[in-house]
Amino acid sequence: MPDSGLSEQDYTEVPRIQEKFYGETAAIRPFDPSDKHDIEALLKISTDPEVKKWMDMSEIQDKEGDIDPNKVFNWAKERSGNKILYAISGSPVHVGQENVGEIQGFVYIYPVSQESMDCFKKGGINIPDTKLSEVSFAALPGAKPNQVASATRQAIKAYASGKGLTHHETIFIATIDPQNIKSRNVLRACGFGKVGEAYYDRDAEKQEKKDEVHKLNSDKLDQILISHLITTQ
């Protein structure tokens, strides 16, 4: 792992800056590439067999298919533009004091590739390709439950807001393996609904491996957020 300049930050006196909507269990913040704990946590998530089983990690793999620590380090820097990696950060209302501000997982939002768009259309799924982004997520092994959906809801709103838009003015999709029940539950808890099944890319087409394609219903997300406000009052 690249450790030049990495340090074990002490956040006892001054906590990490993070955002959390009222009624949510988790907070979100950027990853800190200079913080040893953040990078170690991202590596732990990326190398977790359960995560690798369901998620395409080719962006941070080497030629042999292993997770490349240097690519993980650079990935942690993606905090602006069309690709943003959000840290799921422990909030005081849900985790122990020692885990407040510490990594609990990630939410990654990025543009949908043209290759995927072509495959979706071949599968009969027609989604406008303007203001379109894909969402993926993963939890830190051993992290307290009920944080990924909470952070994903907030990341979607933050991502749209960062572009000067609302989540009603953008389109968010997610693709999951049909057997990935946990991710399907997360998507449902964020207001996504299945719109069909299609190959994700040409490699998946060769393997005859289709994914479920889910699309965000912005009105449902609003309803979910409002329900959380009501139940926490």
Residue pairs with C-beta under 8 A, 6 or more apart in sequence:
1 39
1 40
1 43
1 69
1 72
1 73
2 69
2 70
2 73
3 36
5 34
6 34
6 35
6 36
6 39
7 34
7 35
7 36
8 35
8 36
8 37
9 32
9 34
9 35
9 36
9 37
11 101
15 100
15 101
16 29
16 32
16 89
16 101
17 29
18 27
18 28
18 29
18 89
18 91
18 101
19 27
19 28
19 29
19 154
19 158
20 26
20 27
20 28
20 91
20 154
21 153
21 154
21 157
21 225
21 228
22 229
22 232
23 225
23 228
23 229
23 231
23 232
24 91
24 150
24 151
24 153
24 154
24 228
25 91
25 93
25 94
25 146
25 147
25 150
26 88
26 89
26 90
26 91
26 94
26 104
26 146
26 147
26 148
26 150
26 151
26 154
27 88
27 89
27 90
27 91
27 101
27 151
27 154
28 86
28 87
28 88
28 89
28 107
28 151
28 154
28 155
28 158
29 86
29 87
29 89
29 101
30 79
30 85
30 86
30 87
31 38
31 39
31 42
31 76
31 77
31 79
31 85
31 87
31 103
31 106
32 38
32 76
33 39
33 73
33 76
33 77
37 102
37 103
38 76
38 87
38 103
39 72
39 73
39 76
41 102
41 103
41 140
42 72
42 75
42 76
42 103
42 106
43 67
43 69
43 72
44 140
44 141
45 51
45 103
45 105
45 106
45 138
45 139
45 140
45 141
46 52
46 57
46 60
46 67
46 72
47 67
48 138
48 141
50 141
51 57
51 138
54 176
54 177
54 180
54 183
55 136
55 138
56 200
57 67
59 71
59 75
60 67
60 68
60 71
60 72
60 75
61 67
61 68
61 71
62 68
62 71
75 85
76 85
78 84
78 85
79 85
80 162
82 110
82 111
82 133
83 108
83 109
83 110
83 111
84 108
84 109
84 110
84 155
84 159
84 162
85 106
85 107
85 108
86 106
86 107
86 108
86 109
86 151
86 155
86 158
87 103
87 105
87 106
88 103
88 104
88 105
88 106
88 107
88 137
88 139
88 140
88 143
88 147
88 148
88 151
89 101
89 102
89 103
89 104
89 151
90 99
90 100
90 101
90 102
90 103
90 104
90 144
90 147
91 100
92 100
94 144
94 146
94 147
95 102
95 104
95 144
99 144
103 140
104 139
104 140
104 143
104 144
104 147
104 151
105 137
105 138
105 139
105 140
105 143
105 147
105 148
105 151
106 137
106 138
107 135
107 136
107 137
107 148
107 151
107 152
107 155
108 135
108 136
108 137
109 133
109 134
109 135
109 155
109 156
109 159
109 172
110 133
110 134
111 132
111 133
111 134
112 129
112 132
112 133
112 134
112 173
113 201
115 201
115 202
116 134
116 175
116 200
116 201
117 127
117 129
119 198
119 199
119 200
119 201
119 202
119 204
119 205
120 126
120 127
120 196
120 198
120 213
122 198
122 199
123 196
123 197
123 198
123 199
123 210
123 213
124 196
124 198
125 195
125 196
125 198
125 213
127 171
127 173
127 195
127 215
128 171
130 171
131 163
131 165
131 169
131 170
131 171
132 170
132 171
132 172
132 173
133 159
133 170
133 171
133 172
133 173
134 172
134 173
134 174
134 175
135 152
135 155
135 156
135 172
135 173
135 174
135 216
136 174
137 148
137 151
137 152
137 183
137 186
138 148
139 147
139 148
148 186
149 185
149 186
149 189
149 190
152 186
152 190
153 189
153 190
153 191
153 221
153 224
153 225
156 167
156 172
156 190
156 216
156 221
157 166
157 167
159 170
160 166
160 167
160 169
160 170
163 170
166 218
167 216
167 218
167 221
168 218
171 215
171 216
172 192
172 215
172 216
173 213
173 214
173 215
173 216
174 183
174 187
174 192
174 213
174 214
175 200
175 211
175 212
175 213
175 214
176 183
176 184
176 187
176 211
176 212
176 214
177 183
177 211
177 212
178 197
178 210
178 211
178 212
184 212
184 214
187 214
189 224
190 216
190 221
190 224
191 216
191 217
191 218
191 219
191 220
191 221
191 222
191 223
191 224
192 214
192 215
192 216
192 217
193 214
193 215
193 217
193 220
194 212
194 213
194 214
195 213
195 214
195 215
196 212
196 213
197 210
197 211
197 212
197 213
198 210
198 211
198 213
199 205
199 209
199 210
199 211
200 211
204 210
204 211
